[in-house]
């Protein structure tokens, strides 16, 4: 069951007058002053602008302070504009007349409605006047501000992470030099190595000094400092001499080991070809030959050697041209192949200039050595070798060579060359004995057909 209201519990009907006077809902509206009394009782003390300012503060029962003395009333007769200031901005009110001072001067919160005027007060309408500065950003509610703050903090955190990663990986931060330096310092605060302040200042000062133009004296000093000293010039000269010498030596070795052989093979081949043509045409005949003149061809089948034989052992005219020289002059004169007895002595290079005797140390007893002339083939068999002997040992060219093992006169051949390789300190000697003389009309001997 619903409880009775107080006025009903007291037993008083609407419009009744109790002991303490009329109460709300207990006085009929038809009595004199009843409506004004009811309106005064409805005033909420929590909405009073200042403590202690109630209905008695001013006529009409409004809870407002008197207007400031320094604010003049708006222009006009009874109606006009009035300005009010509060924490939320400046407000302008339209008033109906002199009773405008019965309005509140306390600013109202944004979005709040102006309370209803008291009984007998003129109606007013609030009008905002320059509530906010022109061009200012609109104020946001708490939800929007919190959202945007979180977005800004997230973007800042991502930018710091990217700057730190760029510093660790050696990638320059975006922006200019100042932006990269700032990113590096920020990364140092968050765990990286922070650049010392004095180091930064020294770097910046060095950059400014490098960018600044030099005076004439400073330019001269810088040029003098860059100019090399005497020690540097000497070291450079010595280095250039060494480099030039090395290049020349390399070219000489290349010439000796490669180009001299190429050239000597060409010359020896040409001499052999011309000699064979002359034999075929009958222009030549056996007899005495001039120094440097070719008269025979040497074949060593095991070593694949085919070289022309020329008169004499001149280095420039015979040996360096890839030919084999015959000892036929002076005290070292030896017999010709067609002699009935004697020693046919030959000389040739072991290295460079065609090197026809390079591998004669590989010959074994019984290997064939063939001498081809205009009319005959003379076939020799290798019998012995003397690996090392003095260059002055000329007895190896005697009719009965000393150290060859021969004891009686005969038809012998002696091959001489330098040893060890690429030197001329000693001589190597190979001997052979004639085993066959075959006319060219009978064809080549078996040693050349195998």
KAUR-V17831 format. One record per pair of residues at least 4 apart in sequence whose C-alpha atoms are under 8 Angstrom apart, sorted by the first residue. I is the first residue (numbers start at 1). J is the second residue. D is the distance in Angstrom with one decimal. If there is no record, write none. Layout:
i = (I:I)
j = (J:J)
d = (D:D)
//
This chain:
i = (4:4:5:6:7:7:7:7:7:8:8:12:12:12:12:13:14:14:14:14:15:15:15:15:15:15:16:16:16:16:17:17:17:17:17:18:18:18:22:22:23:24:24:27:27:28:29:29:30:33:34:35:36:36:37:38:39:39:40:40:44:45:48:48:48:48:49:49:49:49:49:50:50:50:53:53:53:53:54:54:54:55:55:55:55:55:56:57:57:57:57:57:58:58:58:58:59:60:60:60:60:60:61:61:62:62:62:62:62:63:64:64:64:64:64:65:65:65:66:66:66:66:67:67:67:73:73:74:74:74:75:75:76:77:78:78:78:79:79:79:79:79:80:80:80:80:81:81:81:81:82:82:82:82:82:83:83:83:83:84:84:84:84:84:84:84:85:85:85:85:85:85:86:86:86:86:86:87:88:88:88:88:88:89:89:89:89:90:90:90:90:90:91:91:91:91:91:91:91:92:92:92:92:93:93:93:93:93:94:94:94:94:95:95:95:95:95:95:96:96:96:96:97:99:99:99:100:102:103:108:108:108:114:117:117:117:130:132:140:140:141:142:143:144:145:146:147:148:149:150:151:152:153:154:155:156:157:158:159:160:160:160:160:161:162:163:163:163:163:163:164:164:164:164:164:165:166:166:166:166:167:167:167:167:167:167:172:173:173:173:174:174:175:175:176:177:178:179:180:181:182:183:184:184:184:185:185:185:186:187:187:187:187:188:188:188:188:189:189:195:195:196:197:198:199:200:201:202:203:204:205:206:207:208:214:214:215:216:217:218:219:220:221:222:223:228:228:229:230:231:232:233:234:235:236:237:238:239:240:241:242:243:244:245:246:247:248:249:250:251:252:253:254:254:255:255:256:256:256:256:257:257:257:258:258:259:260:260:260:260:261:261:261:261:261:261:262:262:262:263:263:263:263:264:264:264:264:264:264:264:265:265:265:265:265:266:267:267:267:268:268:268:268:268:268:269:269:270:271:271:271:272:272:272:272:273:274:275:275:275:275:276:277:278:278:278:279:279:279:284:285:286:289:289:289:289:290:291:291:291:292:292:292:292:292:292:293:293:294:294:294:294:295:295:295:295:295:295:296:296:296:296:296:296:296:297:297:297:297:297:297:297:298:298:298:298:298:298:298:298:298:299:299:299:299:299:299:299:299:300:300:300:300:300:300:301:301:301:301:301:302:302:302:303:303:305:307:307:307:307:308:308:309:309:309:309:310:310:310:310:310:311:311:311:311:311:312:312:312:312:312:312:313:313:313:313:313:313:313:314:314:314:315:315:316:316:317:318:318:318:318:319:319:319:319:319:319:319:320:320:320:321:321:322:322:322:322:322:323:323:323:324:324:324:324:325:325:325:326:326:326:326:326:327:327:327:327:327:327:327:328:328:328:328:329:332:332:334:334:334:334:334:334:334:335:335:335:335:335:335:336:336:336:337:337:337:337:339:340:340:341:341:341:341:341:342:342:342:342:342:342:343:343:343:343:343:343:343:343:343:343:344:344:344:344:345:345:345:345:345:346:346:346:346:347:347:347:348:348:348:348:348:348:349:349:349:349:349:349:349:349:350:350:350:350:350:350:350:350:350:350:351:351:351:351:351:357:359:360:361:361:361:363:363:364:364:364:365:365:365:365:366:366:366:367:367:368:368:368:368:368:369:369:369:369:369:370:370:370:370:370:371:371:371:372:372:372:373:374:375:375:375:376:376:376:376:377:377:377:377:377:377:377:378:378:378:378:378:379:379:379:379:379:379:379:380:380:380:380:380:380:380:381:381:381:381:382:382:382:382:383:383:383:383:384:384:384:384:384:385:385:385:385:385:386:386:386:386:386:387:387:387:388:388:388:388:388:389:389:389:389:389:390:390:390:391:391:391:394:395:395:396:396:396:396:396:396:397:397:397:398:399:399:399:400:400:400:400:400:401:401:402:404:410:411:411:412:412:412:412:413:413:413:413:414:414:414:414:415:415:415:416:416:416:416:417:417:417:418:418:418:418:418:418:419:419:419:419:419:419:420:420:420:438:438:438:438:439:440:444:444:445:446)
j = (8:9:9:10:11:12:13:25:26:12:13:16:17:18:26:26:25:26:27:28:22:25:26:27:28:29:22:26:27:28:21:22:23:26:27:22:23:26:26:27:27:38:41:31:34:34:34:35:34:37:38:39:40:119:41:42:43:119:55:61:48:54:53:54:63:64:53:63:64:65:106:63:64:65:57:63:64:65:61:62:63:59:60:61:62:63:61:61:62:63:64:65:62:63:64:102:102:102:118:119:120:121:118:119:102:103:104:117:118:104:102:103:104:105:106:104:105:106:101:102:104:105:71:101:105:81:82:80:81:82:80:81:80:97:96:97:98:94:95:96:97:98:94:95:96:97:92:93:94:95:92:93:94:95:100:90:91:92:93:90:91:92:93:105:106:107:89:90:91:105:106:107:90:91:106:107:108:107:107:108:109:110:131:107:130:131:132:107:128:129:130:131:107:126:127:128:129:130:131:126:127:128:129:124:125:126:127:128:124:125:126:127:99:100:122:123:124:125:100:122:123:124:122:103:121:122:122:121:117:112:113:114:126:121:122:123:134:136:144:145:145:146:147:148:149:150:151:152:153:154:155:156:157:158:159:160:161:162:163:164:183:186:187:165:166:167:173:183:184:187:168:183:184:186:187:169:170:171:172:173:171:172:173:183:184:187:180:179:180:183:179:180:179:180:180:181:182:183:184:185:186:187:188:194:195:189:194:195:190:191:192:193:194:192:193:194:195:193:194:199:200:200:201:202:203:204:205:206:207:208:209:210:211:212:218:219:219:220:221:222:223:224:225:226:227:232:233:233:234:235:236:237:238:239:240:241:242:243:244:245:246:247:248:249:250:251:252:253:254:255:256:257:258:259:259:260:260:261:352:353:261:351:352:262:352:263:264:352:353:354:265:322:352:353:354:355:266:353:354:267:321:353:354:268:320:321:322:323:353:354:269:321:322:353:354:270:271:321:322:272:307:308:321:322:323:273:307:274:275:294:308:276:297:307:308:277:278:279:294:295:296:280:281:282:283:284:283:284:374:374:374:374:293:294:295:311:311:310:311:312:310:311:312:314:317:318:310:311:308:309:310:311:308:309:310:311:373:374:308:309:310:371:372:373:374:306:307:308:309:371:372:373:305:306:307:308:309:369:370:371:372:304:305:306:307:369:370:371:372:304:305:306:368:369:370:305:368:369:447:448:363:367:368:359:360:356:322:323:324:356:323:324:323:324:325:326:318:323:324:325:326:318:325:326:327:328:318:325:326:327:328:329:318:319:324:325:326:327:347:318:319:325:319:320:320:321:321:322:323:324:325:323:324:325:347:348:349:353:349:353:354:353:354:349:353:354:355:356:348:354:356:346:347:348:356:346:347:348:334:344:345:346:347:332:333:334:344:345:346:347:332:333:334:335:333:394:397:342:343:344:345:397:398:399:339:341:342:343:344:345:342:343:344:344:371:378:411:411:410:411:399:409:410:411:412:399:400:409:410:411:412:397:398:399:400:401:410:411:412:413:414:411:412:413:414:397:413:414:415:416:413:414:415:416:415:416:417:355:356:357:415:416:417:353:354:355:356:357:358:417:418:355:356:357:358:359:417:418:419:421:422:355:357:358:421:422:417:363:430:385:387:430:367:382:382:383:384:381:382:383:384:381:382:383:381:382:379:380:381:382:447:379:380:381:382:432:377:378:379:380:447:377:378:379:376:377:378:377:440:439:440:441:437:438:439:440:436:437:438:439:440:444:445:434:435:436:437:438:434:435:436:437:438:445:447:412:413:432:433:434:435:436:432:433:434:435:430:431:432:433:430:431:432:433:404:405:430:431:432:404:428:429:430:431:403:404:428:429:430:427:428:429:419:426:427:428:429:393:426:427:428:429:425:426:427:425:426:427:398:401:402:401:402:403:404:414:429:401:402:414:402:409:410:412:406:407:408:409:410:405:406:406:431:433:433:434:431:432:433:434:431:432:433:434:429:430:431:432:429:430:431:427:428:429:430:427:428:429:423:424:425:426:427:428:423:424:425:426:427:428:424:425:426:442:443:444:445:443:444:448:449:449:450)
d = (6.2:5.9:6.0:6.1:6.7:6.0:7.2:7.4:7.2:6.1:6.8:5.7:7.7:7.3:6.9:6.3:5.5:4.3:6.0:6.4:7.9:6.7:4.3:3.4:3.9:7.6:7.1:5.0:5.6:7.5:5.7:4.9:7.5:6.4:6.4:6.1:7.6:8.0:5.9:5.5:6.4:6.9:8.0:7.6:7.0:7.1:5.5:6.1:7.1:6.3:6.3:6.3:6.3:7.1:6.3:6.4:6.9:7.8:7.2:6.5:7.3:7.5:6.8:7.1:5.5:7.3:7.6:6.6:6.3:7.8:6.8:8.0:7.7:7.8:5.4:6.1:7.3:7.8:7.2:7.5:5.6:7.4:7.3:4.0:5.9:6.2:6.4:7.4:7.7:6.9:7.7:7.9:6.7:7.6:7.8:7.7:7.8:7.7:5.9:6.3:6.7:6.9:6.3:7.9:7.2:7.6:7.7:7.5:6.0:7.2:7.8:7.0:4.7:6.6:7.1:6.8:6.6:7.7:6.9:7.8:8.0:7.4:7.5:6.3:6.2:7.6:6.3:5.4:5.0:5.6:6.1:7.3:5.5:7.3:6.1:3.6:5.5:7.4:5.5:4.3:4.4:7.5:5.8:5.5:6.7:7.2:6.5:5.5:4.6:6.0:5.3:4.9:6.2:6.9:7.9:6.9:5.6:4.2:6.2:5.8:5.0:6.0:7.6:5.6:7.1:6.5:6.0:4.5:6.2:7.3:7.1:5.8:6.3:7.9:6.1:4.1:7.1:6.8:6.9:7.3:6.3:6.8:7.7:7.6:7.8:5.1:7.0:7.7:7.1:6.2:6.5:5.4:7.3:7.1:6.3:4.8:5.4:7.7:6.8:6.2:5.0:5.5:5.6:6.8:5.9:4.5:5.3:7.8:5.8:5.6:6.5:7.0:8.0:5.5:7.6:7.4:5.3:7.4:6.8:6.2:7.1:6.9:7.7:7.9:7.2:6.8:7.5:7.1:7.9:6.5:7.9:7.3:7.7:6.0:7.4:6.6:7.9:7.2:6.0:6.0:6.3:6.1:6.2:6.2:6.0:6.3:6.4:6.2:6.1:6.1:6.2:6.1:6.1:6.3:6.2:6.2:6.2:6.2:6.1:6.1:7.5:7.4:7.3:6.1:6.0:6.2:6.0:5.7:7.3:7.0:6.3:7.3:7.2:7.9:5.0:6.1:5.9:4.6:6.2:6.1:6.0:6.8:7.3:8.0:6.4:7.6:6.7:7.2:5.0:6.9:7.1:6.8:5.5:6.7:6.4:6.2:6.1:6.2:6.2:6.3:6.2:6.2:6.2:7.3:7.6:6.5:5.7:6.5:6.6:6.7:5.5:7.7:7.3:4.0:4.8:3.9:7.2:7.9:6.5:6.9:6.8:6.3:6.2:6.1:6.1:6.1:6.0:6.0:6.1:6.2:6.0:6.1:6.1:6.0:5.7:5.9:6.0:6.2:6.2:6.1:6.2:6.1:6.1:6.2:6.3:6.0:6.8:6.4:6.2:6.1:6.1:6.2:6.2:6.1:6.1:6.2:6.2:6.1:6.0:6.0:6.0:6.2:6.2:6.1:6.1:6.2:6.1:6.1:6.1:6.1:6.1:5.9:5.5:6.7:4.6:5.7:5.3:7.5:5.9:7.5:6.7:7.8:5.6:6.4:7.6:6.1:6.0:6.0:4.8:7.1:6.0:7.8:5.5:4.5:4.4:7.2:6.4:7.8:7.2:6.4:7.8:7.4:7.8:6.0:6.8:4.8:4.5:8.0:5.1:4.9:5.9:7.8:6.0:7.7:5.4:6.1:6.2:6.0:6.8:6.1:6.4:6.4:6.4:5.3:5.8:6.2:7.6:6.2:6.1:7.5:6.8:6.2:7.2:7.2:5.6:6.3:6.2:6.3:7.2:7.4:8.0:6.2:6.2:6.0:5.3:6.2:6.5:6.1:5.7:7.8:7.2:7.2:6.1:7.8:7.3:6.4:6.4:7.3:4.8:5.2:5.4:5.1:6.1:7.6:5.9:5.8:5.1:5.5:6.5:5.5:3.9:6.3:7.6:6.1:6.0:7.5:6.8:7.8:6.0:5.0:7.2:6.8:5.6:4.7:7.3:6.9:5.8:4.4:5.4:5.8:5.0:6.6:7.5:5.7:5.3:6.1:6.6:7.6:6.0:4.8:6.4:7.6:5.6:4.8:6.9:6.1:5.0:6.3:7.7:5.9:5.0:6.8:6.6:5.1:6.5:6.4:7.0:7.4:7.4:6.8:7.7:7.2:7.7:7.0:7.7:6.5:7.4:5.8:6.6:7.0:5.3:6.2:5.9:4.8:5.8:6.8:6.6:6.7:6.2:5.2:6.3:8.0:5.8:5.2:7.4:6.6:7.2:5.2:5.1:5.7:5.8:6.6:6.2:6.6:7.8:4.5:6.1:6.3:6.8:5.3:6.3:7.5:4.7:5.5:5.3:7.1:6.6:7.1:5.6:6.9:6.2:5.3:6.1:6.4:8.0:6.1:6.6:7.5:7.9:5.2:7.7:6.5:7.5:7.9:5.5:4.6:6.9:7.1:7.1:7.9:7.8:6.6:5.8:5.0:7.6:5.6:5.2:6.4:7.8:7.8:6.1:4.7:6.6:5.9:5.1:5.7:7.9:5.6:6.1:7.5:6.7:4.0:5.5:7.6:4.7:7.5:7.3:7.3:6.0:5.7:5.9:7.1:7.8:7.8:6.4:7.8:5.3:5.5:5.1:7.5:7.7:7.7:5.7:6.0:7.8:7.2:7.8:7.6:7.7:6.7:7.8:6.4:4.9:4.9:7.9:4.9:7.6:6.9:6.0:5.2:6.3:6.7:6.8:4.9:7.2:7.7:7.7:6.1:4.6:5.5:6.9:7.8:6.1:4.6:6.1:6.2:5.9:4.7:6.3:7.8:7.8:6.1:5.1:6.3:6.0:4.9:6.0:7.2:6.4:5.9:7.9:6.8:5.7:7.0:7.3:4.8:6.2:5.8:7.1:6.0:7.0:4.7:6.4:4.7:3.9:7.5:6.0:6.1:7.7:6.8:7.7:4.6:7.8:6.0:6.6:5.9:6.7:7.7:7.5:7.8:7.6:8.0:6.4:7.3:6.6:7.6:7.9:7.0:4.8:4.7:6.4:5.0:5.1:6.5:5.6:5.3:6.8:5.8:4.9:6.4:6.4:5.9:5.0:6.1:7.1:7.8:6.8:5.6:4.5:6.1:7.7:5.9:5.1:6.5:6.2:4.7:6.4:6.3:7.7:5.9:5.5:7.8:6.7:5.5:4.1:5.0:8.0:5.7:4.9:6.0:6.4:7.4:7.2:7.0:8.0:5.9:4.6:6.4:5.7:5.8:5.0:6.3:8.0:7.9:7.8:7.8:7.4:5.7:5.1:4.0:5.4:7.0:5.1:5.4:6.4:6.6:7.4:6.0:4.1:6.6:7.9:5.9:5.0:6.8:6.3:7.6:6.1:5.4:7.1:7.4:7.7:5.7:4.4:6.2:7.6:7.8:5.9:4.9:6.3:7.5:4.9:6.4:7.1:6.1:5.6:5.1:7.5:6.9:5.7:5.2:6.4:7.9:7.9:5.3:6.0:7.6:5.8:5.7:7.5:6.2:5.7:4.7:5.2:7.0:7.6:7.8:7.7:5.6:7.9:7.0:7.0:6.7:7.8:7.9:6.2:6.7:6.6:5.8:7.6:7.8:6.8:7.8:6.5:7.9:6.2:5.7:7.2:5.8:4.6:6.0:5.8:5.1:6.2:7.5:6.9:5.8:4.7:6.6:5.8:5.1:6.5:6.7:5.8:4.8:6.7:5.6:5.4:6.9:6.7:5.0:7.1:5.8:4.6:6.0:6.1:6.0:6.6:5.2:5.3:6.0:7.2:7.3:6.9:7.0:8.0:7.8:6.9:7.3:6.7:6.4:7.0:6.7:6.2)
//
